Structure formats: C-alpha cells, structure tokens
Amino acid sequence: MIYFFSWATEENILRAMVAFFHMLRYQKDVGVCLVKAIENERSIYDKMKDYGVLYFRGRVPYGHPSGDAFLYSINGRKGI
C-alpha cells in the first residue's frame, strides 16, 4: 500500500511511482513484480503503461472487496 501526502499533485505521484518501478526494473534480485490495482486507481497505472514501465496483464473479476482488480507486471533483471 502506498500513501502520498495530501498536497501531492498527480504529477508528483506519477513521478514517484515511475521512479520506484524503474528502480525495481534494474534490480538484480527482482524477477517479476506483480502490481494489483483497483478501479479508482487504474488511471495512474495506465499512464505508467503508456510510459513503458508497467505491462497490463489482465483483470480479476471481484478480485477486491470494492470490485474488480487489475493486474500489471514489470520484469526485473534476475535471470537475464
């Protein structure tokens, strides 16, 4: 779970998340990172998908108490 300050803009949040996932992408100890998002968070993950940081993998119907869950992944460097 990630919490941001209430004064953080959408651009601040996007930059922090992209930087974090880029860090994971280049770690030698990370194989695959699976990210689970709910409906109201999906737009920011789709923006990261457009940047090429995350890849959309599918939808899990009723995967969260509030509704569907959406799965994204990122490949690390382990095994390369």
C-alpha positions in Angstrom: 0.0 0.0 0.0 1.3 3.4 -0.9 0.3 6.6 0.8 1.1 10.1 -0.5 0.8 13.4 1.2 -2.5 15.2 0.7 -0.7 18.1 -1.0 1.0 15.9 -3.7 -0.2 16.6 -7.2 -0.9 13.9 -9.7 2.4 14.7 -11.5 4.3 14.3 -8.2 2.6 10.9 -7.6 3.3 9.8 -11.2 7.0 10.7 -11.0 7.5 9.0 -7.7 5.8 5.8 -8.9 7.7 5.7 -12.2 11.0 6.2 -10.4 10.1 3.4 -8.0 9.2 0.9 -10.7 12.3 1.9 -12.7 14.4 1.1 -9.7 12.7 -2.3 -9.4 13.2 -2.9 -13.0 17.0 -2.7 -12.8 17.5 -4.6 -9.5 19.4 -7.8 -10.0 17.4 -9.5 -7.2 13.9 -8.9 -8.8 12.4 -11.4 -11.2 8.8 -10.3 -11.7 6.9 -7.8 -9.8 3.1 -8.1 -9.9 1.1 -4.9 -9.2 -2.6 -5.1 -8.2 -4.8 -2.1 -8.8 -8.5 -1.4 -8.1 -10.9 0.5 -10.4 -10.4 4.0 -8.9 -6.5 3.7 -9.1 -6.4 2.3 -12.6 -5.9 5.6 -14.5 -2.4 6.2 -13.0 -1.3 2.7 -13.7 -2.5 3.0 -17.3 -0.3 6.2 -17.6 2.7 4.2 -16.4 1.8 1.5 -19.0 1.9 4.3 -21.7 5.4 5.2 -20.4 6.5 1.6 -20.8 7.1 1.0 -17.1 4.3 -1.5 -16.5 2.6 -4.0 -18.6 -1.2 -4.8 -18.3 -1.7 -8.5 -17.7 -5.4 -8.8 -17.0 -8.5 -8.3 -14.9 -9.7 -10.4 -12.0 -13.5 -10.1 -11.6 -14.4 -9.5 -8.0 -10.6 -9.6 -7.1 -11.1 -6.9 -4.4 -14.0 -6.2 -2.0 -14.7 -2.9 -3.8 -14.9 -4.6 -7.3 -12.6 -5.9 -10.0 -8.8 -5.9 -9.6 -6.5 -5.1 -12.5 -3.1 -6.8 -12.7 0.1 -5.2 -14.1 3.6 -6.5 -14.1 7.2 -5.5 -14.5 10.2 -7.7 -15.3 13.3 -7.4 -13.3 16.8 -8.3 -14.3 17.0 -11.6 -12.4 17.6 -14.5 -14.8 18.7 -12.3 -17.7 
